[in-house]
Amino acid sequence: MFKSDEYVKRVNQFWIQKHDEFMAVLNSIDAQSAFLSETAKNNFRRWNILKDSSTDMWKNQNFSSYNEAVSNLKKWLSERIQWIDNQLKN
């Protein structure tokens, strides 16, 4: 698909148009994480999935805390946005 100039043009337009929205999601993670922190504590108290390697929840990544999982999410999303930015440079 990326051999089509029209397709590449539209992908670039989409990314330029939506880039701020993706960045807003990244930038909202801390606020959402804080809002959900008590709920997360209750959740992990009831279901100890953070350190439980028997679940596929984290795809072989064991986080010792909610904050560590949130940090990992932010890092992954930031790196993914940067990767897409780099791929779409003309």
LINMO-V17070 format. One record per backbone hydrogen bond with DSSP energy under -0.5 kcal/mol. CO is the residue of the C=O (numbers start at 1). NH is the residue of the N-H. Records with the same first field share a line. If there is no record, write none. Layout:
CO=NH + NH
This chain:
1=4
3=5
4=8
5=9
6=10
7=11
8=12
9=13
10=14
11=15
12=16
13=17
14=18
15=19
18=21 + 22
19=23
20=24
21=25
22=26
23=27
24=28
25=28 + 29
26=29
28=32
29=33
30=34
31=35
32=36
33=37
34=37
36=40
37=41
38=42
39=43
40=44
41=45
42=46
43=47
46=48
47=49
50=63
51=53
52=55
56=59
58=61
60=62
61=63
65=69
66=70
67=71
68=72
69=73
70=74
71=75
72=76
73=77
74=78
75=79
76=80
77=81
78=82
79=83
80=84
81=85
82=86
83=87
84=88
86=89
